[in-house]
Amino acid sequence: MSFEKLLRPSSVAVVGASSDPLKVGYAVLKNLVQGGFEGPIYPINPKADEILGKKCCKNLQEVAGAIDLAIIVVKREQVISVIHDCISKSIKAVIIITAGFSETGAEGKKLQHEIAQIVGNAGITMMGPNCLGLINPSHKLNAAFGQALGESGSIAFVSQSGALVTAIQDVAASRNIGFSVLASIGNKATLDEVDFLQNLQDDGSTKVIAAYLEEISRGQEFMRVAERVGKIKPIVIFKSGRTQAGAKAASSHTGSLAGADSAYTCAFNRTSVIRAKDIDHLFDVATAFAYQPLPAGDRVAIVTNAGGPGIMMSDAIELAGLKIAKLSPELEEKLRVILPPAASTHNPVDVLGDAPGERYAKAIEILLASDDIDSLIVILTPQTMTDDSATANAIVQISKQFSKPVFACFMGADIISEGVKILERNKIPQYPIPERAAQAMLEMVQYSRYKARPLRVVERFTVNRNPAIKIMRAYRAKGLYEIGEIDAKTIMKAYNFDVPHGALAATAAEAGRFADEMGYPVAMKISSPDILHKSDIGGVKVGLNSRGAVEDAFELMMLRIGRKMATAEIRGVLIEKMVLGGREVILGMKKDRQFGPVIMFGLGGIFVEVLKDVTFSLAPLTAEECHEMIQTTKSYKLLTGVRGERPVDIDAIVLNMQRLSQLVMDFYEIEEIDINPLKVGYQGDETFVVDARIIIAKEPK
């Protein structure tokens, strides 16, 4: 792959260059020329002699010199012919701006696939089709039909939307934000976000990788690459499509609760990708990483010239999960010496409304020099005596002397605009409101923790895979893909889950005999491959305390189900010894087509779909990740014991989650699993799988 020739070509050809200012071929050539690209530029147009002062060639073969990058802006039907010309000319990088491919339907998709195969076989690095192009300001390369080249910087921005790139350029220009790379990847026929992550990992011009994505095509490869790259430089992604409904209705509790966006959230959390809530958040975070060093901890100090905004910032910091730094008596004494008597030397440090830039400067320097704080946020509100420019200059000059992140929060508009411009020109992150500053600082702290985190270690258990293999093979041979409770529990037992003692009874007498042998109370559940939600049709009876009660329940269950589902295949009833005490939780898994198995944990039983207090993570799971999943639910306090109640065995839940994780990684054909409920015992008691169901794919994987 010739990624270097895509980003930093020595020569560029524009195939489809036009003399018509209203056409894309003209805009691309104009941007290349006006951007100051220092290598040869070759317009390719068989009907023109010269465009924008550049001599035209009829085709690529007419070009005398070598060409590193070809930008293709011809009709869709001509693209393949041009690609073959590129191969003949030994061109190793191509940007196809032309639209009309997979975004238009089956015919366009077929043509795009053909082009991808051709360039792949030829070893050509291709971006697009249906894209805006690529911009590398430091190389003076504007190979796009959007806006002017823009300022060089250390943020790389990769977008699936070309139109968004032009909007980003406009916003960035207004805030003096520069880029190392701006890439519109379009239909991602070959190059996608994974390729850009890999290649930008070692790009010396890039400190932060930001992206706008509508989908991630290679989910598991993305996670592997993002986890590696994220240890080197931060990744910030704005992923749209959060509310899109799933492609098919899910048939399990887990499937119905795992929305279309859950897997993306899990993938980003696993790899420390920062998920931007919107474009403002993306810029807030990207500029923080691009301009400031990482904080050593979560202790934040505040300097303000007004009490109210100081309190607002304190609230925002604590709500974000950060700490208001506690200042030592020695530090407060140093502040007291340089501040007026009415000033506050506690954090937030209030330098008063009449504070000139010099007073701000002294307070900032004292705080940054202290070991009591890890980062600093400077608030300024426009008051009669306020000098926003002097204060901004003080922040710029003093922050250079220390290796701690410094943010500004100049609140206002026109009155403080000159100060804001000074901050932006000098790469001090500036936020108009406290909440945005606090959120950006939080992302820096969390990323710093991620970089320091040791490598993940996934524990594996000794299991017997044979029963699972036989059961899945037998179901698939019969054309059945929903494994019922009895067989699902057999698979669970093979993976060392504990299940209650039970037996399948075909008659009332047999049910009574089994119950006598097990001891009371017992539960009775209908066994049928056609009945998924047993309780909905009266297929579950619990708390049966005598043989008579068991036999009566059997007869009544068969009668009612026979009336409601006359065609259902009834195999009998499962009689199980009831598990008493403890709490009901749910464990589940739903396969995501991009990222693989998504594990779910939540409060179980009938409450799972009512309360929806669930959390998700991608398999495989470590013990620490299982603990984190449990702790993030609202019901965690119920599990640990409230109002004198005994706590349940959290470690037992974690162990079962790890076993489930191993099962779904061992058998990739499992599409969904519900363990609902998992009855978790109190400390010292056992934990049992009370009910389970497995859905498998039609073909083994």
C-alpha positions in Angstrom: 0.0 0.0 0.0 1.5 3.4 -1.1 -0.1 5.5 1.7 2.9 7.9 1.6 2.2 8.7 -2.1 -1.5 9.4 -1.2 -0.6 11.8 1.7 2.6 13.3 0.3 2.8 12.9 -3.5 5.6 14.4 -5.5 3.3 14.9 -8.6 -0.4 14.9 -9.2 -2.6 14.4 -12.2 -6.3 15.5 -12.4 -8.1 13.2 -14.7 -11.2 15.1 -15.8 -9.8 18.6 -15.2 -12.3 21.2 -16.6 -12.1 24.8 -17.7 -15.7 25.2 -16.5 -15.7 26.9 -13.1 -19.0 25.2 -12.2 -17.5 21.7 -12.5 -15.7 19.6 -9.9 -12.8 19.0 -12.3 -12.1 22.7 -12.3 -12.5 23.1 -8.5 -10.0 20.3 -7.8 -7.4 21.7 -10.2 -7.9 25.3 -8.8 -7.4 24.1 -5.2 -4.2 22.3 -6.1 -2.8 25.3 -7.9 -3.9 27.9 -5.3 -2.9 25.7 -2.5 0.7 26.1 -3.7 1.4 22.4 -4.3 5.1 22.4 -5.1 5.3 19.4 -7.5 4.2 19.0 -11.1 0.4 19.2 -11.7 -0.9 17.5 -14.8 -4.5 18.4 -16.0 -5.9 15.5 -18.1 -8.5 16.8 -20.6 -8.5 15.7 -24.3 -10.5 18.8 -25.4 -8.4 21.5 -23.8 -4.8 22.8 -24.3 -4.4 24.7 -21.0 -6.4 25.2 -17.8 -5.4 27.6 -15.0 -2.0 28.1 -16.6 -1.2 24.3 -16.7 -0.7 22.5 -20.0 -3.2 19.7 -20.6 -2.6 16.2 -21.7 -5.1 14.1 -23.6 -4.5 11.1 -21.3 -2.2 9.8 -18.6 0.2 8.2 -21.1 1.0 11.6 -22.7 2.5 12.8 -19.4 6.2 12.7 -19.7 7.1 12.5 -16.0 6.2 10.1 -13.3 2.9 10.5 -11.4 2.4 9.6 -7.7 -1.3 10.5 -7.3 -4.2 10.5 -9.8 -7.4 12.4 -8.9 -10.2 11.0 -11.0 -13.2 13.2 -11.8 -14.7 11.6 -14.9 -18.1 10.0 -15.6 -18.8 6.8 -13.7 -18.6 4.7 -16.9 -15.1 6.0 -17.7 -13.6 5.2 -14.3 -12.5 1.7 -15.0 -10.7 2.7 -18.2 -8.9 5.5 -16.3 -7.9 2.9 -13.6 -6.3 0.7 -16.3 -4.4 3.8 -17.6 -3.2 4.4 -14.0 -1.9 0.8 -13.9 -0.1 1.3 -17.2 1.5 4.5 -15.9 2.6 2.8 -12.7 0.6 5.2 -10.6 0.4 3.9 -7.0 -2.2 6.2 -5.4 -5.7 7.2 -6.6 -8.5 9.3 -5.3 -11.9 8.7 -7.1 -14.1 11.7 -6.5 -16.7 10.5 -9.0 -20.0 9.5 -7.5 -22.7 7.0 -8.6 -21.4 3.7 -7.1 -22.6 1.7 -4.1 -24.6 4.6 -2.8 -26.9 4.4 -5.8 -27.9 0.7 -5.8 -26.9 -2.8 -7.1 -25.4 -1.7 -10.4 -23.2 0.9 -8.8 -22.2 -1.5 -6.1 -21.2 -4.1 -8.6 -19.0 -1.6 -10.5 -17.4 -0.4 -7.3 -16.6 -4.0 -6.3 -14.9 -4.5 -9.7 -12.8 -1.3 -9.3 -11.8 -2.4 -5.8 -10.6 -5.8 -7.2 -8.6 -4.2 -10.0 -6.8 -1.7 -7.8 -6.2 -4.4 -5.1 -4.5 -6.7 -7.6 -2.5 -3.8 -9.0 -1.3 -2.7 -5.5 -2.8 0.7 -5.8 -3.8 2.7 -2.8 -7.3 4.1 -3.6 -9.5 6.5 -1.7 -13.2 6.7 -2.5 -15.2 6.6 -4.7 -17.9 9.3 -4.0 -15.6 11.4 -1.9 -14.6 15.1 -1.5 -10.8 14.3 -1.6 -7.8 14.7 0.6 -6.0 17.7 2.1 -2.5 17.8 3.7 -1.8 21.4 4.6 1.9 20.8 5.6 2.5 19.4 2.2 0.5 22.1 0.5 -1.7 19.4 -1.0 -5.4 20.3 -1.5 -6.6 17.3 -3.5 -10.2 18.1 -2.9 -13.1 20.2 -4.3 -14.0 21.8 -1.0 -12.6 25.0 0.6 -9.1 26.5 0.7 -6.1 24.7 2.1 -6.3 25.9 5.6 -3.9 26.1 8.5 -1.5 23.2 9.2 -1.9 21.6 12.6 -1.7 18.3 14.5 -5.3 17.0 14.2 -6.1 14.4 11.6 -9.7 14.3 10.6 -11.2 11.4 8.6 -14.8 11.6 7.5 -17.3 9.4 5.8 -19.2 12.6 4.8 -17.6 15.0 2.3 -20.0 17.7 3.1 -19.1 17.6 6.8 -15.4 18.1 5.9 -16.2 21.5 4.3 -18.3 22.4 7.4 -15.4 21.3 9.7 -13.0 23.4 7.6 -15.2 26.5 8.0 -15.5 26.0 11.8 -11.8 25.3 12.2 -10.8 28.4 10.2 -12.9 30.6 12.5 -11.1 29.1 15.6 -7.6 29.0 14.2 -7.6 25.2 14.3 -5.2 23.5 11.9 -5.1 19.9 10.6 -2.4 17.5 9.7 -4.8 15.6 7.3 -8.4 16.1 6.2 -9.6 13.0 4.4 -13.1 12.3 2.9 -13.2 8.5 2.6 -16.5 8.3 0.8 -17.7 4.8 0.0 -14.6 3.1 1.5 -14.2 0.7 -1.4 -10.7 -0.1 -0.3 -9.3 2.5 2.2 -11.4 2.8 5.3 -11.0 4.2 8.8 -8.9 1.2 9.9 -6.3 1.9 7.2 -6.1 5.5 8.3 -5.7 4.6 11.9 -2.9 2.2 11.0 -1.1 4.7 8.8 -1.6 7.7 11.0 -0.2 5.9 14.1 3.4 6.8 13.2 2.6 10.0 11.4 4.9 12.6 13.0 2.5 15.5 12.1 -0.5 14.0 13.8 -1.1 14.1 17.6 -4.8 13.4 17.6 -6.9 11.3 15.2 -10.5 12.5 14.9 -13.3 11.0 12.7 -16.9 11.3 11.6 -18.2 7.8 10.8 -21.6 6.4 9.9 -20.5 2.8 10.2 -17.4 0.7 10.8 -17.2 -2.0 8.3 -14.4 -4.2 9.8 -15.4 -4.1 13.5 -13.0 -6.6 15.0 -10.1 -5.4 13.0 -11.0 -1.8 14.0 -10.8 -2.8 17.7 -7.4 -4.5 17.3 -6.0 -1.5 15.5 -7.7 1.2 17.7 -6.5 -0.6 20.9 -2.9 -0.4 19.6 -3.0 3.1 18.2 -4.9 4.4 21.2 -1.9 3.6 23.4 0.1 6.0 21.3 -2.2 8.8 20.4 -5.9 9.6 21.3 -8.7 8.8 18.9 -11.9 10.9 18.9 -14.9 9.7 16.9 -18.3 11.2 16.2 -20.5 8.2 15.3 -23.9 9.0 13.9 -26.9 6.7 13.6 -27.3 6.1 17.3 -31.1 5.7 17.1 -31.3 3.5 14.0 -33.5 0.4 14.6 -31.9 -3.0 14.2 -32.1 -4.9 10.9 -34.3 -7.6 12.4 -36.4 -8.0 15.5 -34.6 -9.8 18.2 -36.3 -12.8 19.8 -34.5 -12.8 23.1 -34.4 -10.4 26.1 -30.8 -9.7 25.3 -31.5 -9.1 21.6 -34.3 -6.6 22.3 -32.3 -4.7 24.9 -29.0 -4.6 22.8 -29.9 -1.7 20.5 -28.2 -1.0 17.2 -25.7 1.3 18.8 -24.7 -0.7 21.9 -21.9 -2.6 20.2 -20.3 0.7 19.0 -20.3 2.0 22.6 -18.8 -1.2 23.8 -16.1 -1.2 21.1 -15.2 2.4 21.9 -15.0 1.8 25.6 -12.8 -1.3 25.1 -10.3 0.6 23.0 -10.5 4.0 24.8 -11.8 5.7 21.7 -13.4 8.9 22.8 -17.0 9.1 21.5 -17.9 12.7 20.7 -21.5 13.7 21.5 -21.5 16.3 18.7 -19.2 18.3 16.5 -18.6 20.9 19.3 -17.5 18.1 21.6 -15.3 16.6 19.0 -13.4 19.9 18.6 -13.4 20.5 22.3 -11.6 17.2 22.9 -9.4 17.1 19.9 -8.0 20.6 20.5 -7.3 19.7 24.2 -5.2 16.7 23.2 -3.5 18.6 20.3 -2.5 21.6 22.4 -2.0 20.5 26.0 0.0 17.8 27.9 -1.8 15.0 29.6 -2.7 15.5 33.2 -1.0 13.4 35.8 -4.2 13.0 37.8 -7.8 14.3 38.3 -7.2 17.2 40.6 -8.4 20.4 39.0 -7.7 24.0 40.2 -9.9 26.9 39.1 -9.0 30.6 38.9 -11.9 33.0 38.4 -12.8 36.7 38.6 -16.4 35.9 39.6 -17.9 33.7 42.3 -20.9 32.4 40.3 -19.0 31.0 37.4 -16.4 29.5 39.8 -19.2 27.6 41.5 -20.6 26.6 38.1 -17.2 25.2 37.1 -16.9 23.4 40.4 -20.2 21.7 39.9 -19.3 20.8 36.3 -16.0 19.3 37.4 -17.5 17.2 40.2 -20.4 16.0 38.0 -17.9 14.9 35.4 -16.2 12.7 38.0 -13.1 14.9 38.6 -11.8 16.3 41.8 -11.7 19.9 42.9 -8.0 20.1 44.1 -7.6 20.7 47.8 -5.0 23.4 48.3 -2.5 23.1 51.1 -2.3 25.8 53.8 1.2 26.7 52.4 -0.2 27.2 48.9 -3.1 29.3 50.2 -0.7 31.5 52.1 1.3 32.1 48.9 -1.9 33.1 47.2 -2.9 35.3 50.1 0.3 37.3 49.8 -0.4 38.3 46.1 -4.2 38.7 46.3 -6.4 41.4 47.8 -7.8 40.7 51.3 -11.3 40.2 49.8 -10.1 37.5 47.4 -10.7 33.8 48.0 -7.6 31.6 48.3 -9.7 28.4 48.5 -10.3 26.4 45.3 -11.9 27.9 43.2 -9.5 30.8 43.6 -11.4 34.1 43.2 -9.1 36.9 42.1 -12.1 39.3 42.2 -13.9 41.2 39.4 -11.3 44.1 39.2 -8.4 41.6 38.5 -5.9 42.9 35.9 -3.9 40.5 33.8 -1.0 40.7 36.2 -3.0 39.5 39.2 -4.3 36.5 37.1 -0.7 35.8 36.1 0.6 35.6 39.6 -2.2 33.3 40.8 -1.8 31.1 37.7 2.0 30.7 38.2 1.6 29.9 41.9 -1.0 27.2 41.2 0.8 25.6 38.3 4.0 25.4 40.4 2.2 23.5 43.1 2.1 19.7 43.5 -1.4 20.1 44.9 -2.9 20.3 41.4 -2.8 18.3 38.1 -4.6 20.8 35.8 -5.9 24.4 35.8 -9.0 26.1 34.3 -8.9 29.9 34.1 -12.3 31.6 34.0 -12.8 35.2 32.9 -16.1 37.1 32.8 -16.3 40.6 31.3 -16.5 43.2 34.0 -15.6 46.9 34.1 -12.0 46.5 35.0 -11.4 43.3 33.0 -8.6 43.2 30.5 -9.2 40.0 28.5 -6.2 40.5 26.2 -3.7 40.9 29.1 -5.2 37.9 30.9 -5.1 35.8 27.7 -1.4 36.7 27.2 -0.7 35.9 30.8 -2.2 32.4 30.4 -0.2 31.8 27.2 3.1 32.9 28.6 2.9 31.2 32.0 1.5 27.9 30.7 4.6 27.4 28.5 6.7 27.1 31.7 4.8 24.1 33.0 3.9 20.6 31.8 0.3 20.7 33.1 -2.8 21.2 31.0 -4.3 24.7 31.1 -7.8 25.5 29.8 -9.5 28.8 29.5 -13.2 29.6 29.9 -13.8 33.1 28.7 -17.5 33.6 29.1 -19.1 36.2 26.9 -19.0 37.3 23.3 -17.8 40.5 21.6 -16.4 42.1 24.8 -13.9 39.2 25.3 -13.4 38.3 21.6 -9.8 39.7 21.4 -8.8 37.6 24.4 -10.3 34.5 22.8 -8.4 35.2 19.6 -5.2 35.4 21.5 -5.9 32.1 23.2 -6.8 30.3 19.9 -3.8 31.7 18.1 -1.5 30.4 20.9 -3.2 27.0 21.2 -4.8 27.4 24.6 -8.1 25.4 24.6 -11.0 27.9 25.1 -14.5 26.9 26.1 -17.5 29.2 26.3 -19.2 27.4 29.2 -17.9 25.4 32.2 -19.5 22.2 31.3 -17.6 21.9 28.0 -14.3 22.6 29.7 -15.0 20.0 32.4 -16.0 17.3 29.8 -12.8 17.9 27.8 -10.7 17.7 30.9 -12.4 14.4 31.9 -11.6 12.9 28.5 -7.9 13.8 29.0 -7.9 12.3 32.5 -9.6 9.1 31.4 -7.2 8.7 28.4 -4.2 9.2 30.7 -5.5 6.4 32.9 -6.0 4.2 29.8 -2.4 4.7 28.7 -1.2 3.6 32.1 -3.5 0.6 32.3 -1.7 -2.8 32.1 -2.5 -5.2 29.2 -5.8 -7.1 29.4 -5.5 -10.7 30.5 -8.5 -12.9 29.7 -8.7 -16.0 31.8 -9.6 -19.3 30.2 -11.3 -22.2 32.0 -11.0 -26.0 31.4 -14.3 -27.1 29.8 -15.8 -30.0 27.9 -16.8 -28.7 24.5 -18.1 -32.0 23.2 -21.7 -31.8 24.5 -22.1 -28.3 23.0 -20.7 -29.5 19.6 -23.1 -32.5 19.6 -26.2 -30.5 20.6 -25.6 -27.7 18.0 -24.8 -30.2 15.3 -28.0 -32.2 16.1 -30.2 -29.1 16.0 -28.8 -27.9 12.8 -29.3 -31.3 11.2 -33.0 -31.0 12.0 -33.2 -27.5 10.7 -33.7 -26.1 14.2 -31.8 -23.1 15.5 -33.4 -22.3 18.8 -32.0 -24.5 21.5 -34.5 -25.0 24.3 -34.0 -25.0 28.0 -33.0 -28.6 28.7 -30.3 -28.8 25.9 -29.2 -25.2 26.7 -28.6 -26.2 30.3 -26.6 -29.2 29.1 -24.3 -26.8 27.2 -24.1 -24.6 30.3 -23.1 -27.6 32.5 -20.3 -28.5 30.0 -18.9 -25.0 30.7 -19.2 -25.5 34.5 -22.3 -23.4 35.1 -24.3 -24.8 38.0 -27.9 -25.8 37.1 -30.6 -27.1 39.4 -31.3 -30.8 39.6 -34.1 -31.6 37.1 -35.8 -34.2 35.0 -38.1 -34.2 32.0 -41.5 -35.8 32.7 -44.0 -36.9 30.0 -46.9 -37.7 32.4 -48.4 -36.3 35.6 -47.4 -39.5 37.5 -43.8 -39.2 36.3 -43.7 -35.5 37.2 -45.0 -36.4 40.7 -42.4 -39.2 41.1 -39.5 -37.0 40.1 -40.7 -34.3 42.5 -40.8 -36.7 45.4 -37.2 -37.8 44.6 -35.9 -34.2 44.4 -37.7 -32.9 47.4 -40.0 -29.9 47.6 -40.6 -27.2 46.6 -40.2 -27.7 42.9 -40.8 -25.7 39.7 -42.5 -27.0 36.6 -41.8 -25.6 33.1 -43.2 -26.7 29.8 -40.7 -28.2 27.3 -41.4 -27.3 23.7 -39.2 -26.1 20.8 -42.2 -24.0 19.7 -42.7 -22.1 23.0 -40.1 -19.4 23.6 -41.6 -17.4 26.4 -43.1 -20.0 28.6 -44.6 -17.8 31.3 -46.6 -15.8 28.7 -48.9 -18.8 28.1 -49.0 -20.4 31.5 -46.0 -22.7 30.9 -44.3 -22.1 34.3 -45.5 -23.0 37.8 -43.3 -22.5 40.8 -43.6 -23.3 44.5 -45.2 -26.7 44.1 -45.1 -28.3 47.6 -46.7 -31.7 47.2 -47.1 -34.6 44.8 -50.7 -33.8 44.4 -50.0 -30.2 43.5 -47.4 -31.3 40.9 -49.8 -33.7 39.2 -52.7 -31.2 39.2 -50.4 -28.5 37.8 -49.3 -30.9 35.0 -52.8 -31.7 33.9 -53.9 -28.0 34.0 -50.8 -26.8 32.1 -51.3 -29.4 29.4 -55.0 -28.4 29.1 -54.3 -24.7 28.8 -51.4 -24.9 26.5 -53.2 -27.4 24.3 -56.0 -24.8 23.9 -53.7 -21.9 23.3 -51.1 -23.6 21.1 -52.7 -26.7 19.6 -50.0 -27.2 17.0 -47.0 -26.9 19.4 -44.7 -29.9 19.8 -44.9 -30.7 23.6 -42.1 -32.8 24.9 -43.3 -32.8 28.5 -42.4 -30.7 31.5 -39.2 -30.0 33.2 -39.3 -30.6 37.0 -36.6 -28.8 38.9 -35.7 -28.4 42.5 -36.4 -24.7 43.3 -33.6 -22.4 44.1 -34.5 -20.3 47.2 -32.9 -17.1 48.4 -30.5 -14.8 46.6 -31.2 -12.4 43.7 -32.2 -12.9 40.1 -29.9 -11.4 37.4 -29.7 -11.9 33.7 -26.7 -12.7 31.6 -27.0 -12.7 27.9 -25.2 -12.3 24.6 -26.2 -11.0 21.2 -23.9 -11.2 18.2 -23.2 -7.9 16.5 -22.4 -8.3 12.8 -19.4 -5.9 13.0 -17.9 -6.4 16.5 -19.0 -10.0 17.4 -20.4 -11.2 20.8 -21.9 -8.4 23.0 -22.3 -9.6 26.6 -25.2 -8.2 28.7 -25.7 -8.1 32.5 -28.7 -6.7 34.4 -31.4 -7.3 37.0 -33.1 -10.5 36.0 -36.5 -12.2 36.1 -39.6 -10.3 34.9 -37.9 -6.9 35.7 -35.3 -7.0 32.9 -37.5 -5.5 30.2 -39.4 -3.3 32.6 -36.5 -1.6 34.3 -34.0 -2.1 31.5 -31.2 -1.6 34.0 -28.6 -3.4 31.9 -25.0 -2.9 30.7 -23.1 -4.3 27.8 -19.5 -5.2 26.9 -17.7 -7.1 24.1 -16.4 -10.5 24.6 -13.9 -11.7 25.6 -14.1 -10.3 29.1 -11.6 -10.0 31.9 -12.6 -10.3 35.5 -12.1 -6.6 36.0 -14.4 -5.8 33.1 -17.1 -8.0 34.5 -16.9 -6.2 37.8 -17.1 -2.8 36.0 -20.2 -4.0 34.2 -21.9 -5.0 37.4 -21.0 -1.8 39.2 -22.4 0.5 36.5 -25.9 -0.8 36.9 -28.4 1.0 39.2 -29.2 -2.3 40.8 -25.6 -2.8 42.0 -26.6 -1.5 45.5 -29.3 -4.1 45.7 -26.8 -6.8 45.0 -24.3 -5.5 47.6 -27.1 -5.4 50.3 -29.2 -2.4 51.4 -31.1 -1.7 54.7 -29.4 -4.7 56.4 -30.0 -7.2 53.6 -27.3 -9.7 52.9 -25.1 -9.1 49.9 -25.1 -11.7 47.1 -21.9 -13.3 45.8 -20.6 -10.8 43.3 -17.6 -13.0 42.5 -19.9 -15.8 41.5 -21.6 -13.5 39.0 -18.2 -12.5 37.6 -17.2 -16.1 37.2 -20.4 -16.9 35.3 -19.9 -13.9 33.1 -16.4 -15.1 32.2 -17.7 -18.6 31.5 -20.4 -17.1 29.2 -17.7 -15.0 27.5 -15.6 -18.1 26.8 -18.6 -20.1 25.5 -19.6 -17.5 22.9 -16.0 -17.0 21.8 -15.5 -20.8 21.5 -18.7 -21.2 19.4 -19.0 -18.2 17.1 -22.1 -19.7 15.6 -24.1 -18.7 18.7 -26.2 -15.7 17.8 -28.0 -15.1 21.0 -28.1 -16.4 24.6 -30.4 -15.7 27.5 -29.6 -16.9 31.0 -32.6 -15.5 32.7 -32.6 -15.7 35.5 -29.3 -16.6 37.0 -30.1 -17.1 40.7 -27.2 -15.6 42.6 -26.8 -16.9 46.1 -25.7 -15.0 49.2 -22.1 -15.2 50.3 -21.3 -18.9 50.7 -24.4 -20.1 48.8 -24.5 -21.6 45.3 -25.4 -19.7 42.1 -27.7 -21.5 39.6 -28.8 -21.1 35.9 -32.6 -21.3 36.4 -33.5 -20.8 32.8 -31.5 -20.6 29.5 -32.0 -20.5 25.8 -29.5 -20.4 22.9 -30.0 -19.3 19.3 -27.5 -20.5 16.7 -26.7 -19.6 13.1 -27.9 -21.7 10.2 -24.3 -22.4 9.3 -21.3 -23.3 11.6 -18.7 -20.5 11.8 
